Amino acid sequence: MQTKKPGDNRGTLYIVATPIGNLEDLSPRAVKVLSEVAVIAAEDTRHSGRLLQHIGVQKPLIALHDHNERGRVQSILEKLLGGADVALISDAGTPLISDPGYVLVRDARAEGVRVSPIPGPCALVAALSAAGLPTDRFLFMGFLPAKRSGRRTALDELRKEMATLVFYESPHRILDTVADIAEVMGPRRDIVLGREITKTFETFYSGEAAQVLAALTEDPHGNRGEFVVMVRGADKSEAGLMAGALDVDRLLNLLVAELPLKKAARIASELTGMGKNELYQRALELKDS
């Protein structure tokens, strides 16, 4: 754990989560930190200025976004190394989660600056908690490619992934994205969409991909607001492990060379999703040949 040592006069970089919609979700600790730091680095100073005005905080703001982060990091580090505490906030939610800040946090840690998270709202976590999809394993992919060809290629590469998939998507691409999910991953793949989470018109759409696409199309507000897209992971048969992702005969040959047939068949079954008896018979044939 990184903590300040006695005599360390460097400031602390606080990573402060801010509301994704409902301003009441800003924690008292976040308000305290924002009111006490010397400087606040914000993705959009005008947007964040309204939040600070709402909580009655007046602090110097530094714009830190995707287009200027590398150029601004050094000046912020100088403030931190000089003893000033700095807060990093994004337009909404937890910084660095599909938002700027990675370069700053990386370089701050490299300089030995203490980096302290102030937890709070995060759209992907909020959406997953209410989706009713498995959350023991999930894969967050940020935004899919904007162009259809790139988006479909990305979805095809993820088609066999067994973890729940999570994406962010903009309102003007949501219908095309859901249509591509239905086509590439199958119309019966379960998906859940969270729209305008924590805001007045918060809505969840859930069901098979084709059903959700129809519901979105029929909803006059279906292409408005920010979306979190969650897709149920592939099951073992959908994952295609038994036919394409693994060469079963080669796998069995490798296992049988080191293990008894039954154990080899059991391990191969766990890896491929195929039946143990079927794999045992195939391993026996390979051994005899």
C-alpha positions as a printed Julia matrix, in Angstrom:
289×3 Matrix{Float64}:
   0.0     0.0     0.0
   1.29    3.43   -0.9
   1.16    5.83    2.04
   2.82    9.1     2.86
   5.99    8.77    4.91
   7.0    11.28    7.57
   8.73   14.2     5.91
   7.14   13.54    2.51
   5.99   16.97    1.39
   4.49   15.84   -1.89
   0.8    16.35   -2.48
  -1.78   13.62   -3.02
  -3.59   12.95   -6.27
  -7.22   12.1    -5.48
  -9.27   10.2    -8.09
 -12.8    11.39   -7.33
 -15.92    9.69   -8.69
 -18.73   12.12   -9.51
 -22.45   11.54  -10.25
 -23.5     9.93  -13.53
 -26.85   11.65  -13.32
 -28.34   12.11   -9.87
 -26.34   14.74   -7.98
 -27.35   13.17   -4.66
 -24.96   10.31   -5.45
 -21.94   12.52   -4.74
 -20.54   11.21   -1.47
 -19.79   13.46    1.54
 -16.18   12.32    1.34
 -15.96   13.43   -2.3
 -17.38   16.85   -1.36
 -14.83   17.16    1.46
 -11.91   16.28   -0.81
 -13.04   18.65   -3.57
 -13.38   21.45   -1.04
  -9.89   20.88    0.41
  -7.62   20.25   -2.6
  -5.64   23.09   -4.15
  -6.55   22.31   -7.77
  -9.1    20.2    -9.63
  -8.25   18.61  -12.98
 -11.49   18.17  -14.92
 -12.39   16.63  -18.27
 -14.66   19.58  -19.12
 -14.19   22.6   -16.87
 -17.56   24.12  -17.81
 -19.44   20.91  -17.03
 -17.57   20.36  -13.77
 -17.91   24.01  -12.86
 -21.68   23.53  -12.63
 -21.21   20.56  -10.29
 -18.84   22.53   -8.07
 -21.26   25.44   -8.01
 -24.02   23.06   -6.91
 -21.97   21.93   -3.89
 -20.64   25.41   -3.14
 -16.99   24.75   -3.96
 -14.74   27.25   -5.72
 -11.36   25.93   -6.83
  -8.95   26.54   -9.72
  -9.8    24.16  -12.58
  -7.4    22.63  -15.11
  -8.78   21.04  -18.27
  -7.5    17.48  -18.68
  -9.03   15.52  -21.55
  -8.08   13.0   -24.24
  -6.62   15.64  -26.53
  -4.34   17.43  -24.07
  -3.55   14.96  -21.28
   0.06   14.27  -22.25
   0.77   17.98  -22.51
  -0.83   18.85  -19.16
   0.59   16.05  -17.01
   3.93   17.71  -16.32
   2.39   20.92  -14.98
   0.06   18.92  -12.7
   2.97   16.79  -11.48
   4.89   19.92  -10.63
   2.03   21.03   -8.41
   1.89   17.63   -6.71
   5.66   17.47   -6.22
   5.49   20.97   -4.81
   3.08   19.86   -2.09
  -0.31   20.73   -3.57
  -3.14   18.2    -3.39
  -4.95   17.69   -6.7
  -8.31   16.06   -7.48
  -9.02   14.41  -10.81
 -12.64   14.23  -11.94
 -14.32   13.33  -15.22
 -17.6    14.54  -16.67
 -19.45   11.71  -14.95
 -18.61    8.6   -13.0
 -15.21    7.22  -12.06
 -12.19    8.74  -13.82
 -10.12    6.46  -16.1
 -13.11    4.17  -16.81
 -13.38    5.08  -20.51
 -12.29    8.56  -19.42
  -8.95   10.42  -19.32
  -6.44   10.11  -16.47
  -4.33    7.02  -17.18
  -1.21    8.98  -18.15
  -1.49   11.25  -15.12
  -1.97    8.4   -12.65
   0.83    6.35  -14.22
   3.31    9.23  -14.14
   2.27   10.3   -10.64
   2.96    6.83   -9.32
   6.3     6.75  -11.15
   7.24    9.95   -9.28
   6.25    8.42   -5.95
   3.18   10.61   -5.55
   0.42    9.12   -3.41
  -2.68    8.32   -5.5
  -5.89    7.86   -3.51
  -9.27    6.77   -4.96
 -12.47    8.34   -3.68
 -15.02    5.69   -4.75
 -18.46    6.49   -6.04
 -20.7     6.22   -9.1
 -19.65    4.11  -12.08
 -22.09    3.44  -14.9
 -20.87   -0.06  -15.72
 -21.02   -1.25  -12.09
 -24.44    0.34  -11.53
 -25.79   -1.26  -14.72
 -24.38   -4.71  -13.94
 -25.82   -4.66  -10.43
 -29.35   -4.33  -11.83
 -29.03   -6.35  -15.04
 -29.72   -9.87  -13.82
 -26.77  -11.25  -15.8
 -23.87  -13.24  -14.31
 -21.33  -10.94  -12.67
 -18.81  -13.44  -11.35
 -16.83  -12.7   -14.53
 -17.34   -9.77  -16.85
 -15.31   -8.12  -19.58
 -15.58   -4.35  -19.99
 -14.67   -3.21  -23.49
 -15.43    0.52  -23.31
 -16.85    1.76  -26.61
 -17.08   -0.53  -29.63
 -15.65    0.8   -32.93
 -17.87    3.45  -34.48
 -17.76    2.01  -37.99
 -19.94   -1.01  -38.74
 -17.15   -3.16  -40.16
 -14.91   -2.6   -37.14
 -17.79   -3.1   -34.73
 -18.82   -6.39  -36.32
 -15.22   -7.62  -36.33
 -14.89   -6.8   -32.63
 -18.16   -8.59  -31.82
 -17.11  -11.63  -33.82
 -13.86  -11.83  -31.85
 -15.9   -11.74  -28.62
 -18.6   -14.16  -29.77
 -17.06  -17.12  -27.92
 -16.21  -15.19  -24.75
 -17.94  -16.83  -21.78
 -17.85  -13.82  -19.45
 -20.61  -11.21  -19.46
 -19.66   -8.48  -21.94
 -20.13   -4.8   -21.13
 -19.91   -1.85  -23.53
 -20.74    1.82  -23.49
 -22.67    3.14  -26.48
 -23.89    6.49  -27.73
 -27.56    7.13  -28.6
 -27.0     7.59  -32.34
 -25.33    4.16  -32.67
 -27.36    2.08  -30.24
 -29.81    0.62  -32.78
 -27.02   -0.37  -35.18
 -25.0    -1.89  -32.33
 -27.89   -4.02  -31.05
 -28.66   -5.11  -34.63
 -25.03   -6.17  -35.06
 -25.08   -8.08  -31.77
 -28.2    -9.94  -32.91
 -26.64  -10.8   -36.25
 -23.11  -11.67  -35.13
 -23.85  -13.31  -31.77
 -27.29  -14.61  -32.6
 -30.81  -13.19  -32.21
 -31.42  -15.29  -29.09
 -28.38  -14.07  -27.14
 -29.61  -12.41  -23.93
 -28.77   -8.73  -23.59
 -29.63   -5.94  -21.17
 -29.44   -2.23  -21.95
 -29.27    0.4   -19.23
 -30.28    3.87  -20.47
 -29.88    7.15  -18.56
 -28.89    5.32  -15.36
 -29.74    7.27  -12.15
 -31.45    9.99  -14.21
 -35.16   10.84  -14.41
 -35.87    8.6   -17.41
 -33.73    5.63  -16.34
 -34.81    2.6   -18.37
 -33.66   -1.01  -18.67
 -34.41   -3.16  -21.72
 -33.8    -6.89  -21.36
 -34.42  -10.08  -23.3
 -33.11  -11.79  -26.38
 -31.2    -9.53  -28.75
 -33.95   -9.56  -31.38
 -36.6    -8.71  -28.76
 -34.56   -5.83  -27.35
 -33.94   -4.47  -30.85
 -37.69   -4.5   -31.5
 -38.4    -2.8   -28.17
 -35.85   -0.08  -28.88
 -37.23    0.49  -32.35
 -40.77    0.84  -31.02
 -39.77    3.15  -28.15
 -39.78    6.82  -29.28
 -37.06    7.46  -26.69
 -35.09    4.33  -27.61
 -32.27    6.22  -29.25
 -31.87    8.93  -26.63
 -29.45    9.11  -23.72
 -26.29    7.22  -22.85
 -26.36    3.43  -22.83
 -24.59    0.6   -21.04
 -24.86   -2.54  -23.18
 -24.52   -5.91  -21.41
 -24.4    -9.21  -23.28
 -24.64  -12.65  -21.71
 -21.47  -14.61  -22.28
 -21.46  -17.63  -24.55
 -22.24  -21.01  -23.02
 -19.91  -23.92  -23.72
 -21.64  -24.96  -26.93
 -21.86  -21.37  -28.22
 -18.22  -20.84  -27.39
 -17.38  -23.29  -30.12
 -14.61  -24.83  -28.06
 -15.44  -28.32  -29.23
 -15.07  -27.55  -32.92
 -12.86  -24.62  -33.69
 -11.06  -22.93  -30.86
  -9.2   -26.11  -29.88
  -7.84  -28.99  -31.93
  -9.37  -31.76  -29.83
  -7.25  -34.59  -31.23
  -4.05  -32.66  -30.65
  -5.18  -31.79  -27.12
  -5.94  -35.45  -26.36
  -2.63  -36.63  -27.77
  -0.78  -34.19  -25.53
  -2.75  -35.2   -22.44
  -2.61  -38.96  -23.07
   1.16  -38.77  -23.42
   1.37  -37.6   -19.81
  -1.77  -38.87  -18.07
  -4.03  -41.92  -17.7
  -6.88  -42.03  -20.23
  -9.65  -41.23  -17.75
  -7.85  -38.21  -16.34
  -6.96  -37.0   -19.82
 -10.6   -37.29  -20.89
 -11.8   -35.45  -17.77
  -9.41  -32.52  -18.31
 -10.25  -32.35  -22.02
 -13.95  -32.3   -21.12
 -13.43  -29.32  -18.79
 -11.51  -27.45  -21.48
 -13.81  -28.17  -24.43
 -17.27  -28.72  -22.98
 -17.49  -32.11  -24.71
 -18.67  -35.24  -22.9
 -16.12  -37.27  -20.93
 -17.27  -40.58  -22.42
 -17.01  -39.27  -25.96
 -13.52  -37.92  -25.3
 -12.46  -41.16  -23.57
 -13.43  -43.2   -26.61
 -11.63  -40.79  -28.93
  -8.52  -40.86  -26.73
  -8.64  -44.67  -26.8
  -8.79  -44.64  -30.61
  -5.87  -42.22  -30.83
  -3.8   -44.33  -28.45
  -4.52  -47.55  -30.36
  -3.63  -45.89  -33.65
